[in-house]
């Protein structure tokens, strides 16, 4: 994987079900919220702080997150922080920081997960998601992991 000096790993609970949408070009993108709690002591008293993050997962990662995770699930998100600007309905410029996910998984600390391997697609060049993986050398390498098999 490429060197990333802007990486972040979060462990928290989903604040809403992942919302799966598709760009006009047909690329999948899922968005969900993640609440990360921190407990610490001040003068012998426990304090609690919660931080909220917007998570964006593209392509197959987003599709798999939407098919797997639900509000309240505990998840681990590895990704990078990204700042973007937009205009609200009143035409005012706003800035927001999101976590662009590189990998997402369920936390197994207090739960069990059933792993179901998806067939590899043709690198996002075709439509849909089902079907079998292309044979041998016809498959385009994954943009992040190359030809590395996940497991």
PEKASUL-V946095 format. One record per pair of residues at least 6 apart in sequence whose ideal C-beta (glycine too) atoms are under 8 Angstrom apart, sorted by the first residue. I is the first residue (numbers start at 1). J is the second residue. D is the distance in Angstrom with one decimal. If there is no record, write none. Layout:
BEGIN
I/J/D
I/J/D
END
This chain:
BEGIN
1/102/7.6
1/144/5.9
1/145/6.8
2/144/7.4
4/80/5.8
4/102/7.9
6/80/4.7
6/81/5.7
7/78/7.0
7/79/7.2
7/80/5.7
7/102/7.9
8/77/8.0
8/78/7.5
8/79/6.2
8/80/6.6
8/81/5.8
8/99/6.2
9/76/7.0
9/77/7.2
9/78/5.0
10/34/5.9
10/36/5.4
10/53/6.2
10/76/7.3
10/77/4.8
10/99/6.8
11/36/6.8
11/74/7.2
11/75/7.5
11/76/5.1
11/77/7.9
11/107/6.1
12/34/4.4
12/35/5.1
12/36/3.8
12/37/6.9
12/53/7.5
12/74/7.1
12/75/7.0
12/77/7.9
13/34/7.1
13/35/5.3
13/37/8.0
13/72/6.0
13/73/6.8
13/74/5.4
13/75/7.6
14/32/5.4
14/33/6.7
14/34/6.2
14/35/7.9
14/69/5.8
14/70/6.8
14/71/5.2
14/72/6.3
14/73/5.1
14/75/6.2
15/32/7.4
15/33/3.6
15/34/6.7
15/35/5.1
15/52/6.7
15/71/6.7
16/32/5.7
16/33/5.1
16/71/5.3
17/32/6.9
17/66/8.0
17/69/7.7
17/70/5.5
17/71/5.0
18/30/4.3
18/31/6.8
18/32/4.2
18/57/7.5
18/62/7.4
18/65/5.1
18/66/4.2
18/69/5.7
19/30/6.6
19/31/5.1
19/32/6.9
19/66/7.5
20/28/6.3
20/29/7.5
20/30/4.8
20/62/6.3
20/63/6.6
20/66/3.9
21/28/7.6
21/29/5.7
21/30/7.7
21/31/7.7
22/28/5.6
22/29/7.3
23/29/6.5
26/127/6.7
27/58/6.7
27/59/6.2
27/124/7.1
28/58/7.0
28/59/5.7
28/60/7.3
28/62/4.8
28/63/4.8
29/56/6.5
29/57/7.1
29/58/5.4
29/59/7.9
29/62/5.3
30/56/7.5
30/57/4.7
30/61/7.8
30/62/3.4
30/63/7.1
30/65/5.0
30/66/4.6
31/54/6.7
31/55/6.9
31/56/5.6
31/57/7.8
32/54/7.9
32/55/5.3
32/57/8.0
32/65/7.2
32/69/7.1
33/52/6.1
33/53/7.0
33/54/6.0
33/55/7.1
34/52/7.3
34/53/4.8
34/55/5.4
34/75/6.8
34/77/6.2
34/99/7.6
35/50/5.5
35/51/7.4
35/52/5.5
35/53/8.0
36/50/7.0
36/51/4.9
36/52/7.8
36/53/6.8
37/48/6.3
37/49/7.3
37/50/5.2
38/48/7.1
38/49/4.8
38/50/7.6
38/51/7.4
39/46/5.9
39/47/7.1
39/48/5.3
40/46/7.5
40/47/5.5
40/49/7.6
41/47/7.1
53/77/7.9
53/98/7.7
53/99/5.3
54/96/7.1
54/98/4.7
54/99/6.9
55/77/5.7
55/79/7.4
55/98/7.2
55/99/5.0
55/101/5.6
55/104/7.7
56/62/7.9
56/98/5.2
56/99/7.0
56/100/5.3
56/101/6.6
57/65/4.9
57/101/4.3
57/104/6.1
58/100/7.6
58/101/7.9
59/124/5.9
60/118/7.2
60/121/6.8
60/124/7.7
60/129/7.8
61/101/6.2
61/102/7.8
61/103/7.1
61/104/6.4
63/129/6.5
64/104/7.8
64/118/7.0
65/101/7.5
65/104/5.2
68/106/7.1
69/75/5.9
69/104/7.5
69/106/7.1
73/106/6.4
73/111/7.9
74/106/7.0
74/107/3.9
74/109/7.0
74/110/6.9
74/111/6.8
75/104/6.0
75/105/6.7
75/106/5.9
75/107/6.1
76/104/7.1
76/105/4.9
76/106/7.6
76/107/5.6
77/99/6.2
77/101/5.4
77/103/7.7
77/104/5.3
78/101/7.1
78/102/5.4
78/103/4.6
78/104/7.6
79/99/4.7
79/100/5.1
79/101/4.2
79/102/4.8
79/103/7.5
80/99/7.2
80/100/5.4
80/102/7.0
81/97/5.7
81/98/7.5
81/99/6.2
81/100/7.8
82/97/7.1
82/98/5.6
82/99/7.7
82/100/5.0
83/95/6.1
83/96/7.2
83/97/5.1
84/95/7.4
84/96/6.2
84/98/6.9
85/93/5.9
85/94/6.9
85/95/5.3
86/93/7.6
86/94/5.6
86/96/7.1
87/93/5.8
87/94/7.1
88/94/5.5
102/144/6.8
105/113/8.0
106/113/4.5
117/150/7.6
117/151/7.2
118/129/7.7
119/130/7.9
119/131/7.0
119/132/5.6
119/133/4.6
120/133/4.3
120/134/7.7
120/139/6.5
121/129/6.7
121/133/7.3
122/134/5.2
122/138/7.7
122/139/6.4
122/140/6.4
123/139/6.6
123/140/3.1
123/141/7.1
123/142/7.0
123/143/7.9
124/140/7.8
125/140/6.5
133/139/6.9
141/147/5.2
142/148/7.3
END
